[in-house]
Amino acid sequence: MTNPHPNVELLMKLNLRDLDASAALFSDDFVWHFFNPKLPDLQGDYSGVDGLKAFFGAMAKRTKGSFNVQPVSITPVGNELIVVHVRDVMQLEGEALEVDAVVVWRIVNGQISEAWDIPAVYTTPPRLRADETQTR
């Protein structure tokens, strides 16, 4: 059995639903970069844990609380980067969506220092039944 990469172990401690409990995992100068030209009001950089909380709060508001991140895979790249493939499930503007995304996390000195959230926005996502987003 292979031991997981230490940065993967660190990232597995992250609780996106309780960022206050995970605050010690982040460096003081942490930055979350969100790129999505289809959501220009949310696109940009968010600084610190408070910035990350603001991002997820805005996403929850925009999706009427339906935004849900489902991890698909996690791959360490060298000793600094981790690439996580996720599937974001949500109701957006009355439409049920399932969108693939990658989040590239940078770990420096045992803390999360930076992350890039890059959703697939130029392909048509599969449509879900409205009740599926509530059960995931």
MARBA-3410 file (N, C-alpha, C, O; in Angstrom, 1 decimal):
136
0.8,-1.2,0.0,0.0,0.0,0.0,0.9,1.2,0.0,1.9,1.3,0.7 ~ 0.6,2.2,-0.8,1.3,3.4,-0.9,0.8,4.5,0.0,-0.5,4.7,0.1 ~ 1.6,5.2,0.7,1.2,6.3,1.5,0.8,7.5,0.6,1.5,7.8,-0.4 ~ -0.3,8.2,0.9,-0.7,9.4,0.1,0.4,10.5,0.2,1.1,10.6,1.3 ~ 0.5,11.3,-0.8,1.4,12.4,-0.8,1.0,13.3,0.4,-0.2,13.5,0.6
2.0,13.9,1.1,1.6,14.8,2.3,0.7,15.9,1.9,-0.1,16.4,2.7 ~ 0.9,16.5,0.7,0.0,17.6,0.3,-1.4,17.2,0.0,-2.4,17.9,0.2 ~ -1.6,15.9,-0.4,-2.9,15.4,-0.6,-3.6,15.2,0.8,-4.7,15.5,1.0 ~ -2.8,14.7,1.7,-3.3,14.5,3.1,-3.7,15.9,3.7,-4.8,15.9,4.3 ~ -3.0,16.9,3.4,-3.3,18.2,3.9,-4.6,18.7,3.3,-5.5,19.2,3.9
-4.7,18.5,2.0,-5.9,19.0,1.2,-7.2,18.2,1.7,-8.3,18.7,1.7 ~ -7.0,16.9,2.0,-8.1,16.1,2.5,-8.7,16.6,3.8,-9.8,16.2,4.2 ~ -7.9,17.4,4.6,-8.4,18.0,5.8,-9.3,19.2,5.6,-10.0,19.6,6.5 ~ -9.3,19.7,4.4,-10.0,20.9,4.0,-11.5,20.6,4.0,-12.0,19.7,3.4 ~ -12.3,21.4,4.8,-13.7,21.3,4.8,-14.3,22.6,4.2,-14.4,23.6,4.9
-14.8,22.5,3.0,-15.3,23.7,2.3,-16.6,24.2,2.9,-17.0,25.3,2.7 ~ -17.3,23.3,3.7,-18.6,23.7,4.3,-18.3,24.4,5.7,-19.2,25.0,6.3 ~ -17.1,24.3,6.2,-16.7,25.0,7.4,-15.3,25.5,7.3,-14.3,25.0,7.9 ~ -15.2,26.6,6.6,-13.8,27.2,6.3,-13.2,27.7,7.6,-12.0,27.8,7.7 ~ -14.0,28.1,8.6,-13.4,28.6,9.8,-12.6,27.5,10.5,-11.6,27.7,11.1
-13.2,26.3,10.5,-12.5,25.1,11.1,-11.2,24.7,10.3,-10.3,24.1,10.9 ~ -11.1,25.1,9.0,-10.0,24.8,8.2,-9.0,26.0,8.0,-8.1,25.9,7.3 ~ -9.3,27.1,8.7,-8.5,28.3,8.5,-7.0,28.1,8.7,-6.2,28.7,8.0 ~ -6.6,27.2,9.6,-5.1,27.0,9.8,-4.4,26.3,8.7,-3.2,26.3,8.6 ~ -5.2,25.8,7.7,-4.6,25.1,6.6,-4.1,26.2,5.5,-3.3,25.8,4.6
-4.6,27.4,5.7,-4.3,28.4,4.7,-3.2,29.4,5.1,-3.1,29.7,6.3 ~ -2.3,29.8,4.2,-1.3,30.8,4.5,-2.1,32.2,4.6,-3.2,32.3,4.2 ~ -1.4,33.1,5.3,-2.0,34.5,5.5,-2.3,35.2,4.2,-3.2,36.0,4.1 ~ -1.5,34.9,3.1,-1.6,35.6,1.9,-2.3,34.7,0.8,-2.1,34.9,-0.4 ~ -3.1,33.8,1.2,-3.9,32.9,0.3,-4.7,33.7,-0.7,-5.3,34.7,-0.3
-4.7,33.2,-2.0,-5.6,33.8,-3.0,-6.3,32.7,-3.8,-5.7,31.7,-4.2 ~ -7.6,32.9,-3.9,-8.4,32.0,-4.7,-8.7,32.7,-6.0,-9.2,33.9,-6.0 ~ -8.3,32.1,-7.2,-8.5,32.7,-8.5,-9.7,32.0,-9.1,-9.7,30.8,-9.3 ~ -10.7,32.7,-9.6,-11.9,32.1,-10.2,-12.0,32.6,-11.6,-12.1,33.8,-11.8 ~ -11.9,31.7,-12.6,-12.1,32.1,-14.0,-13.3,31.5,-14.6,-13.5,30.3,-14.7
-14.3,32.4,-15.0,-15.5,31.9,-15.6,-16.1,33.1,-16.3,-16.9,33.9,-15.7 ~ -15.9,33.2,-17.6,-16.4,34.3,-18.4,-18.0,34.3,-18.5,-18.6,35.3,-18.8 ~ -18.6,33.2,-18.1,-20.0,33.1,-18.1,-20.6,33.5,-16.8,-21.8,33.7,-16.7 ~ -19.8,33.8,-15.8,-20.2,34.4,-14.5,-19.3,35.5,-14.2,-18.5,35.5,-13.2 ~ -19.3,36.6,-15.0,-18.4,37.7,-14.9,-18.5,38.4,-13.5,-17.5,39.0,-13.1
-19.7,38.3,-12.9,-19.8,39.0,-11.6,-19.1,38.2,-10.5,-18.8,38.8,-9.4 ~ -18.7,37.0,-10.7,-18.0,36.2,-9.7,-16.6,36.0,-10.1,-15.7,35.6,-9.2 ~ -16.2,36.2,-11.3,-14.9,36.0,-11.8,-13.9,37.0,-11.1,-14.2,38.2,-10.9 ~ -12.7,36.5,-10.7,-11.7,37.3,-10.1,-10.9,36.6,-9.0,-11.0,35.4,-8.9 ~ -10.2,37.4,-8.2,-9.4,36.9,-7.1,-10.0,37.3,-5.8,-10.6,38.3,-5.6
-9.9,36.3,-4.9,-10.5,36.4,-3.5,-9.4,36.2,-2.6,-8.7,35.1,-2.6 ~ -9.1,37.1,-1.7,-8.0,37.0,-0.8,-8.3,36.5,0.6,-9.3,36.9,1.2 ~ -7.5,35.6,1.1,-7.7,35.0,2.5,-8.8,34.1,2.6,-9.6,33.9,1.7 ~ -9.0,33.5,3.8,-10.1,32.7,4.1,-11.4,33.4,4.0,-12.4,32.9,3.5 ~ -11.4,34.7,4.4,-12.6,35.5,4.3,-13.0,35.7,2.8,-14.2,35.7,2.5
-12.0,35.9,2.0,-12.3,36.0,0.5,-12.9,34.7,0.0,-13.9,34.7,-0.8 ~ -12.4,33.6,0.4,-12.9,32.3,0.0,-14.3,32.1,0.5,-15.2,31.6,-0.3 ~ -14.6,32.5,1.7,-15.9,32.4,2.2,-16.9,33.3,1.4,-18.0,32.9,1.2 ~ -16.4,34.5,1.1,-17.2,35.4,0.3,-17.5,34.8,-1.1,-18.7,34.9,-1.6 ~ -16.5,34.1,-1.7,-16.8,33.5,-3.0,-17.9,32.4,-2.9,-18.8,32.5,-3.7
-17.7,31.5,-1.9,-18.7,30.4,-1.8,-20.1,31.0,-1.4,-21.1,30.4,-1.7 ~ -20.1,32.1,-0.6,-21.3,32.7,-0.3,-22.0,33.3,-1.5,-23.2,33.2,-1.6 ~ -21.2,33.9,-2.3,-21.8,34.5,-3.6,-22.3,33.4,-4.5,-23.3,33.6,-5.1 ~ -21.5,32.3,-4.6,-21.9,31.2,-5.4,-23.2,30.6,-4.9,-24.1,30.2,-5.7 ~ -23.3,30.4,-3.6,-24.6,29.9,-3.0,-25.8,30.8,-3.3,-26.9,30.3,-3.6
-25.5,32.1,-3.2,-26.6,33.1,-3.4,-27.0,33.0,-4.9,-28.2,32.9,-5.2 ~ -26.1,32.9,-5.8,-26.3,32.9,-7.2,-27.1,31.6,-7.6,-27.9,31.6,-8.6 ~ -26.8,30.5,-6.9,-27.4,29.2,-7.2,-28.6,28.8,-6.3,-29.0,27.7,-6.2 ~ -29.0,29.8,-5.5,-30.1,29.6,-4.5,-29.8,28.4,-3.6,-30.7,27.6,-3.3 ~ -28.5,28.3,-3.2,-28.1,27.3,-2.2,-27.9,25.9,-2.8,-27.7,25.0,-2.0
-28.0,25.8,-4.1,-27.9,24.4,-4.7,-26.5,24.0,-5.0,-26.2,22.9,-5.4 ~ -25.5,25.0,-5.0,-24.1,24.7,-5.4,-23.5,23.6,-4.6,-23.5,23.7,-3.3 ~ -23.0,22.5,-5.2,-22.5,21.4,-4.5,-21.2,20.9,-5.3,-21.3,20.7,-6.5 ~ -20.1,20.7,-4.6,-18.9,20.3,-5.2,-18.7,18.8,-5.0,-18.7,18.4,-3.8 ~ -18.5,18.1,-6.0,-18.3,16.6,-5.9,-16.9,16.3,-6.4,-16.6,16.4,-7.6
-16.0,15.9,-5.6,-14.6,15.5,-6.0,-14.7,14.3,-6.9,-15.4,13.3,-6.6 ~ -13.9,14.3,-8.0,-13.8,13.2,-8.9,-12.4,12.5,-8.8,-12.3,11.3,-8.6 ~ -11.3,13.3,-8.8,-10.0,12.7,-8.7,-9.1,13.8,-8.1,-9.3,15.0,-8.1 ~ -7.9,13.3,-7.6,-6.9,14.2,-7.0,-5.6,13.7,-7.4,-5.3,12.5,-7.2 ~ -4.7,14.6,-7.9,-3.4,14.2,-8.4,-2.3,15.2,-8.0,-2.4,16.3,-8.3
-1.4,14.7,-7.2,-0.3,15.6,-6.8,0.7,15.8,-8.0,0.9,14.8,-8.8 ~ 1.2,17.0,-8.2,2.1,17.3,-9.3,3.4,17.8,-8.6,3.4,19.0,-8.2 ~ 4.4,17.0,-8.5,5.6,17.5,-7.9,5.3,17.7,-6.4,4.5,17.0,-5.8 ~ 6.1,18.6,-5.8,6.0,18.8,-4.3,5.2,20.1,-4.0,5.2,20.5,-2.8 ~ 4.6,20.7,-5.0,3.9,22.0,-4.7,2.4,22.0,-5.2,1.6,22.7,-4.5
2.1,21.3,-6.2,0.8,21.5,-6.8,0.0,20.2,-6.7,0.5,19.1,-6.6 ~ -1.3,20.4,-6.6,-2.3,19.3,-6.6,-3.4,19.7,-7.5,-3.9,20.8,-7.5 ~ -3.8,18.8,-8.4,-4.8,19.1,-9.4,-6.0,18.2,-9.0,-5.9,17.0,-8.8 ~ -7.1,18.8,-8.7,-8.4,18.2,-8.3,-9.4,18.4,-9.4,-9.7,19.5,-9.8 ~ -9.9,17.2,-9.9,-11.0,17.3,-10.8,-12.3,17.2,-10.0,-12.5,16.3,-9.2
-13.2,18.1,-10.2,-14.5,18.2,-9.5,-15.6,18.3,-10.4,-15.4,18.7,-11.6 ~ -16.8,17.9,-10.0,-18.0,18.1,-10.7,-18.9,19.1,-9.9,-19.2,18.7,-8.7 ~ -19.2,20.2,-10.4,-20.1,21.2,-9.7,-21.5,21.0,-10.2,-21.8,21.0,-11.4 ~ -22.4,20.7,-9.2,-23.8,20.5,-9.5,-24.6,21.7,-8.9,-24.3,22.0,-7.7 ~ -25.5,22.2,-9.7,-26.2,23.4,-9.2,-27.5,23.7,-10.0,-27.6,23.1,-11.1
-28.3,24.5,-9.5,-29.4,25.1,-10.3,-28.9,26.6,-10.5,-28.6,27.3,-9.6 ~ -28.9,26.9,-11.8,-28.5,28.3,-12.2,-29.5,28.8,-13.2,-29.7,28.3,-14.3 ~ -30.1,29.9,-12.8,-31.1,30.6,-13.7,-32.1,29.6,-14.1,-32.5,29.6,-15.3 ~ -32.6,28.8,-13.2,-33.7,27.9,-13.4,-33.3,26.6,-14.2,-34.2,25.8,-14.5 ~ -32.0,26.4,-14.4,-31.6,25.3,-15.1,-30.7,24.4,-14.2,-29.8,24.9,-13.6
-30.9,23.1,-14.2,-30.0,22.2,-13.5,-28.8,21.9,-14.3,-28.9,21.5,-15.5 ~ -27.6,22.2,-13.7,-26.4,22.0,-14.4,-25.4,21.1,-13.7,-25.4,21.0,-12.4 ~ -24.6,20.4,-14.4,-23.5,19.6,-13.9,-22.2,20.0,-14.7,-22.2,19.8,-15.9 ~ -21.3,20.7,-14.1,-20.1,21.2,-14.8,-18.8,20.6,-14.2,-18.6,20.6,-13.0 ~ -18.0,20.1,-15.2,-16.6,19.7,-14.8,-15.8,20.9,-14.5,-15.9,21.9,-15.2
-14.9,20.8,-13.6,-13.9,21.8,-13.3,-12.6,21.2,-12.7,-12.6,20.1,-12.2 ~ -11.5,21.9,-12.9,-10.3,21.6,-12.2,-10.0,22.7,-11.2,-10.2,23.9,-11.5 ~ -9.4,22.3,-10.1,-8.9,23.3,-9.1,-7.5,22.9,-8.9,-7.1,21.8,-8.5 ~ -6.6,23.8,-9.2,-5.1,23.6,-9.0,-4.8,24.3,-7.7,-4.9,25.5,-7.6 ~ -4.3,23.5,-6.7,-3.9,24.0,-5.4,-2.4,24.1,-5.3,-1.7,23.2,-5.7
-1.9,25.2,-4.8,-0.5,25.4,-4.5,-0.3,25.3,-3.0,-0.9,26.0,-2.2 ~ 0.6,24.3,-2.6,0.9,24.1,-1.2,2.4,24.6,-1.0,3.3,24.1,-1.6 ~ 2.6,25.5,-0.1,3.9,26.0,0.2,4.1,26.0,1.7,3.3,26.5,2.5 ~ 5.2,25.4,2.2,5.5,25.3,3.6,4.4,24.7,4.4,4.1,25.2,5.5 ~ 3.7,23.7,3.9,2.7,23.0,4.6,1.3,23.8,4.7,0.5,23.4,5.5
1.2,24.8,3.9,-0.1,25.6,3.9,-0.6,25.8,2.5,0.2,25.9,1.6 ~ -1.9,25.9,2.3,-2.5,26.2,1.0,-2.2,27.7,0.8,-2.7,28.6,1.5 ~ -1.5,28.0,-0.3,-1.2,29.4,-0.6,-1.9,30.0,-1.7,-2.0,31.3,-1.8 ~ -2.4,29.2,-2.6,-3.1,29.7,-3.8,-3.9,28.6,-4.4,-3.6,27.4,-4.3 ~ -5.0,29.0,-5.1,-5.8,28.0,-5.8,-6.4,28.7,-7.1,-6.8,29.8,-7.0
-6.5,27.9,-8.1,-7.2,28.4,-9.4,-8.3,27.4,-9.6,-8.2,26.2,-9.8 ~ -9.5,28.0,-9.7,-10.8,27.3,-10.0,-11.1,27.5,-11.5,-11.5,28.6,-11.8 ~ -11.1,26.5,-12.3,-11.2,26.6,-13.7,-12.3,25.7,-14.2,-12.1,24.5,-14.4 ~ -13.6,26.2,-14.4,-14.7,25.3,-14.8,-14.6,25.2,-16.4,-14.1,26.1,-17.1 ~ -15.2,24.1,-16.8,-15.4,23.9,-18.3,-16.6,24.8,-18.7,-17.7,24.5,-18.2
-16.4,25.8,-19.5,-17.5,26.7,-19.8,-17.9,26.8,-21.2,-18.8,27.4,-21.6 ~ -17.1,26.1,-22.1,-17.3,26.2,-23.5,-17.9,24.9,-24.1,-18.0,24.8,-25.3 ~ -18.2,23.9,-23.2,-18.9,22.7,-23.7,-20.3,22.7,-23.0,-20.4,23.3,-21.9 ~ -21.2,22.1,-23.6,-22.5,22.0,-23.0,-22.5,21.0,-21.9,-22.3,19.8,-22.1 ~ -22.9,21.4,-20.7,-22.9,20.5,-19.6,-24.1,19.6,-19.7,-25.2,20.0,-20.2
-24.1,18.4,-19.1,-25.3,17.5,-19.1,-26.3,18.2,-18.3,-26.0,18.8,-17.2 ~ -27.6,18.1,-18.7,-28.7,18.6,-17.9,-29.1,17.6,-16.9,-29.1,16.4,-17.2 ~ -29.5,18.0,-15.8,-30.0,17.1,-14.7,-31.5,17.4,-14.5,-32.0,18.5,-14.8 ~ -32.2,16.4,-13.9,-33.5,16.7,-13.5,-33.4,17.6,-12.2,-32.4,17.5,-11.5 ~ -34.3,18.4,-12.0,-34.3,19.4,-10.9,-34.1,18.6,-9.5,-33.4,19.1,-8.7
-34.8,17.5,-9.4,-34.7,16.8,-8.1,-33.3,16.2,-7.8,-32.9,15.9,-6.7 ~ -32.5,16.0,-8.9,-31.1,15.4,-8.7,-30.2,16.3,-8.0,-29.3,15.9,-7.2 ~ -30.3,17.6,-8.2,-29.4,18.6,-7.5,-29.7,18.7,-6.0,-28.8,19.1,-5.2 ~ -30.9,18.3,-5.6,-31.3,18.3,-4.2,-30.7,17.1,-3.4,-30.5,17.2,-2.2 ~ -30.5,16.0,-4.1,-30.1,14.8,-3.5,-28.6,14.6,-3.5,-28.1,13.6,-2.8
-27.9,15.4,-4.2,-26.4,15.2,-4.2,-25.7,15.9,-3.2,-24.5,15.8,-3.1
END
